[in-house]
Amino acid sequence: MKVAKIETLHCDAGWRNYNFLKLTTADGVVGWSEFDEGFGSPGVTTVIERLAPRVIGQSAADHERVYAELYAATRPAAGGVVGEGLGAIENALLDAKARTLGVPCHTLLGGKQRDRVRIYWSHCATWRINHPQYYPPAITDLAGVKAMGAEVREKGFGAAKTNILIHDQGPSKGWRPGFGVPFQPDLNVDRHVLRNLRAHLEAFREGAGPDIDLLLDLNFNAKTEGYLKILRAIADMDMFWIEIDTYNAEALGYIRDHSPHPISSCETLIGIREFLPFFKAQAMDVAIIDAVWNGVWQSMKIAALAEAYEVNVAPHNFYGHLCSMMNVHFAAAVPNLRIMEIDIDRLAWDHELFTHVPEIEDGHIVVPDRPGWGTEPNEAAIRAHPPKGGQGGLVAGAPKRG
């Protein structure tokens, strides 16, 4: 089970690229993982390539030892892009180990707690507004948002998550200053944004009806004051959760104390050390864990820590189908699961890229029992869609100066 080769593959994913790690053992077994370089993470490929020589010759079965050695070698700059590289290597090791043993990855995680995982339709309306060329039909106004809500219900989903959108300045558009679109580093929230957000949620609710769980992702788009203004503006609405990103655990705890809605957070954190202050501050109702970034094995440790603080977890998952399958194994194995994120709007060529895609039934993903993650990338299809220059999301939305 010794690792003989590590390589990376990349392909076009519309407004970004998909990125894969292929690990081959001396016995010819291939382990796969998917990683991302478009969500604020340039350079993960370079990290993998620099660390690969330390992995070659080691046993894929010893993934915890390999991770510990790589962590020790990168300790002065732990976390961030380096942490994501370690996570990608760990996930490929897990796949190779499971395939060698002929078992699904959830068996390595202690076995599945459930056969199906409840999911929510993420970036609902958002993708069709921000990237209409890739996710038709385009949504240009509140009538389209209402129709989107109805589509969620009619397709059998019980939950959907949306974002802040502006509808009264021409065609609908996203509002995400936390990511520089528009470039407003002060991150102030004004009445105009509040009016549009409320109108957006009302239109979505009208279309979806009263029985669909509605989630809102605020990302890094405000400071503490702004988040509180938003929460007050929608206090009377029925929300499953409000998702907030912040680097300050005490600030998030303060927000949670003043929120009429459950708060979820932590999707951009890497490692137990980064999560711990948020648990100690009782800062969120649901801890979101990115198992693609952290590695699924390490994510199980974070979920166990969350359990000790009486907090449930939810996977952060808005990448390709391999990431979804990796997250399904994680979600199947953790006892304290709340719900799982997935994008239902897909690129026209997404299904070509993988041997198996997630099997969705009545708003749930069926947990696969095939060896490893239960799918692998189709290398011929990847080559047929060469990657674009740059890293998609980091390039496409760059603010213009002057």
N, C-alpha and C positions, 0 to 999 in steps of 0.2 A: 504493500500500500504506500510505498515511498513516492513522493512527488518527483516527477521527472521534468516537467515543463509547466511554465505559467505564461500565458499570453493574454492580450486584451483585444477585443473586437469592438467596432463602433458602427452605427448606422444612422441614417436620417430618421428623425422622429418629428418631422414637421417643423415646429417652432423651436425644437431642441434636438439633441441626439440621444440615442440609447447607447449604453455602454455595458460591455460584458467582460467577465473574467473567465477564461477557460483554463482549468487545471487538469493536467494529465498525469496519471501515475505510471510507474514502471510496468504495471500490469496492464496498461492500456485503458484503465477506467478514467472517464472524464467527469470532473465535477465543475458545475457552473455556478456563477452568481451574476447578478446585475447590480450595477452601481450607477451613481448619477454625478454629473459634473456641471449641470445647468442650474441647480438650486443654490447658488452662492458658493459653489465648491470647485473652482478651477484647479486642476492639477492632481486629481485623485489617480489618474492613470500613471503619472510620474512617480507618485508614492508607491504604487504597486510594483512598478518596474524596478525601483530602487531597492525594495524590500524582497523581491522575488528570490535573489540568490541565497538569502537566509532560510528560505522555505524549501528550496530544492534539496532533495536527499532526505528530508524528514518525512515521517509517516503521517498520512492524512488522518489516521486514527488519533493522533496526539494533538488535536487542534487546540486544546487548552494550553498545552505546553508551548506550541508554536505561537499562539497569541501572546502568552506571557513573555516570551523571548522578544517578539517584535515590539511589545509595549516597553520593555526595558530599554531596547535600543533607541526608541523614540521618545522616552520619558520627558526630556526637556521641552518638547513641543507636542505633548500629548493632546489628543482631542482634535477638533477641527478637521481639516482635510486629511491629516495623518490618521486620525481615528477612523475616518471613512475608508481609507485604504486598508486598514487592519480589518474592518468589518467585511469588506469585499473578499479578502483572503479567507477569513474565517468561514464565511458562507459557502465558498467554493469547497473548502475542506470538508464541511459538513455534508455537502452533496456527494462528494467523492466517497466519503466513509459510508454513507447510507447506501449508495449504489453498490459498493463492494460487498456489503452485508446483505444486499437484496431487500432492504426495508425502506419505508418512507421516512423522511427526516423527523416527523413528529414522534416516531418511535425512539429516536435518540434523545428527544427532549422529555422523555418520561411517559410518552403515550398520549393519545388524544383524549381530551375531556368531552369533546362533542364531535358529531359527525357533520354538522353544518354550522357555518359561522354567519351571524347576521351582519349585513353590510349596509352602508349608506352611500347613495349616489353623490359623489363629490364633484365640486366645481360645477354644480348644476346651474344652468343658464350662463355661468361664468365663461366656460370654454366657448360656447356658441356666440358670446358677445366679444370676447377678447381675441379669439382665433377662428373666425367664421369660415376662413378658407380651408381649414382642416376639420372642423366639426360642424357640418351642416345639419339642419337648416339654421341660417343666421338668425339671431335675435337682435332686433333693433329698437324695441320699445317695450313698454309694460305689458302690452297685449301678448307679446311673445313670451314674457316671463310667466304670465298666467297660463298660457298654453303649455309651457314647460312643466309647471306644477301638475297640470292634469296628466301629462305624459308619464310622470313619475308614478302617479297612482294607477294609471291604466296598465302600465307594464309590470305591476305587482311589487313595486318597491315600497317599503314602509318608512324610509327615512332618506332625507336629501340635505346636502350642505351647499350653501351659496356664500357669496362674498359681497363686498360693498360695490355697487354699480351706480352710475350716474345716468339718468334717463331724460333730463330736461335741457340738454345742450346738444341737440341734434341726435344722431343715432346713439344708442346706449353704449357706454364705455366703462371700463374698469376704473376704480379709484384705489390705487395702491402706492401711496407715497413712501411707505416703509421700504419698498423696493425701487423707489426712484421714478415712479410713473403715476402722477406727475412728480417732478423734482421739487419737493417741499420738505426740506430737512427738519423744519420745526415740528412737523407731524401734528399740527393743530387741526381740530375738528370743528367746522363751522356749521351754521344752521342749514346751509345749502346741502351739505353732506348728510346731515341728520334727516332732512325732509326726503331726500332721494332714497336713503336706506329704508326708511319706514315705508315709503311707497313701494319699493321693491319687495319687501317682505310681505306686505299686504297683498300684492298681486300674486305672489307665489302661493300664499295661503289660500287665496280665493280659488286658484286653479287646483291646488292639491286637495283641498277639503280639510276637515277637522281631524282626520285620523292619521295623517302623515306626520312623522316627527321631523321638525325643521331645525337645522343646525346653521349657525352663522360663524364664519371664520373671519376674524378681524386682523389676523397676522400681526405684523409689527407696525401697523398703520396709525398708531396713536401713542401718546404718552398716558400716564395714569389719569390725568384730568380728562383727556379725550375719551378714554375707555369708559369712565364713569358717566360722561355726558351721553354716550351711546346707550349705555345700560339704562339710564333714566328715560331716554327717548323711546325705548321699546319695552319698558317695564311691564306693560299690560299684555304683551304678546306671549303666546305659548311657544316657548323655545326648548328644544332638547338640551342644547348647550350653546354657550358662547365661547369660541376658541380665541385665545389671546396669547401672543408671544411677547415676552419681556425678559430682560436679563436680570431683573431684580425680584427675588423671591418674596421679600417683604412687601414690595409694591403690589405684587399679584395677590398676596394674602389680603392686603387692604381692599383691593378691588373685589375679591371674592366675598369678603365680609359685607360689602355694600351692594352686592349683586342679587337681584331677584331671580336670576337664572343660574343653573350649574355652570361652572367654569372648567374648561379643558385647556391644557397647555403642555409645554416641554418638548414639542416635536423636533426642535433643533438642538437638543442637548445630547451629549455623547458621554457615556460612562456613568457609573454609580455616583462618582464624586460630584458631577454636575447636577444630578437629580436630587441628591440628598438635601441641599438647602431648601428646595421647593417642598419636599415632604415635611421637613421640620417646621416650615412656616405654615403648613396646612393650606398651601396656596391654591390648590386646584381640586376639583371633584373627580376628574378623570385625568390620568397621566398619559400623554400621547408619546409612544416610543417608536422611533424610526429604526426598525430592525435591519434595514438596508445599510444604514450608516453604522450602527452599533455592532452589527453581527447578531444573528439570531440567538446564539448561545449566550452572549453577554446580555442580550435583551431579556432572556429568561431570568437572569440575576436581578435586573432592574425591576422586572415585574414582581419578583419575590419581595424586594424591598418595598414596593408599592403595597403589596398585600399586608406587610407588617404595619403600615400606616393606614390600613382600611381604605385603600384607594384602588379602584379598578383601572384597567389600562385599555388603550385602543391603538392599533398600529397606524403609523403614518405611511400612506401608500398612494402615491400618485405618479407612478413610473410605468414601466412596461409590464407585460403579462408575467414574466418570470418573477419580478418583484412581488406581484400579487400572490403567486403561488408560494413564494418564500414566506410571505406574511400569513398566509392561510395556515401553514404548519405551526407558526408561532401562536397564532390566535386559537388554533385547535388545542394546543398543549397547555396554555396558561389557565389556571383556575379562575383568576379574577379579570375576565374579559368583559368589556362593556359593549363594544361594537367595532367593526372594521371599516376603514375607508377604502373606496375603490372608484376609479373613473369608469363610467359606463360609456360615455361618448369616447369613441376610439378613432384612430387614424384608419384610413381606407386599407392600409397594408399591415396593420398590426397583427392580424391573425396569420399572415404568411410567415411571420418571424419566429413562430414557436411550434413545437410538435403538438402541444396541448394548450388549450386556453382555459381560463376559469369556467367551471360549470355552475351556472347561476339558476337557482330555483326559488321562486317566491321571495325574493329579497334576501336570499342566503347563498353563500358559496358552499358547494359540496366539498368536503375535505378529501383530497385524493389519497389513495393508498398505493399508488405506483412507487417504485423505488426512487429515492432522492426527493427532489422537490416535486417530481411528477410531471415535469416538462423540461425541455431544453431548447436553446435557440437553434434555428435553422440557418446554418452558415451560408448556404447558397442564397437564401433570401436576404441575409444581412449584406452580402456582397452586392446584391442587386439594388440596394438602397444605400449608396455610399454616404458617409457622414458629411454634413455641411461644415464649412470652416467655422472656427470659434466654437462656442459651446451653447448655441441656441439661446436659452433663456437669458444668459449673461450678455448677449449681444443684441438680441432683437428689441429689448426694451430700454436700451441705453438713452438717458436723457440728452437732449440737444442743448448746446450752449449758444449764446449769442443771439 
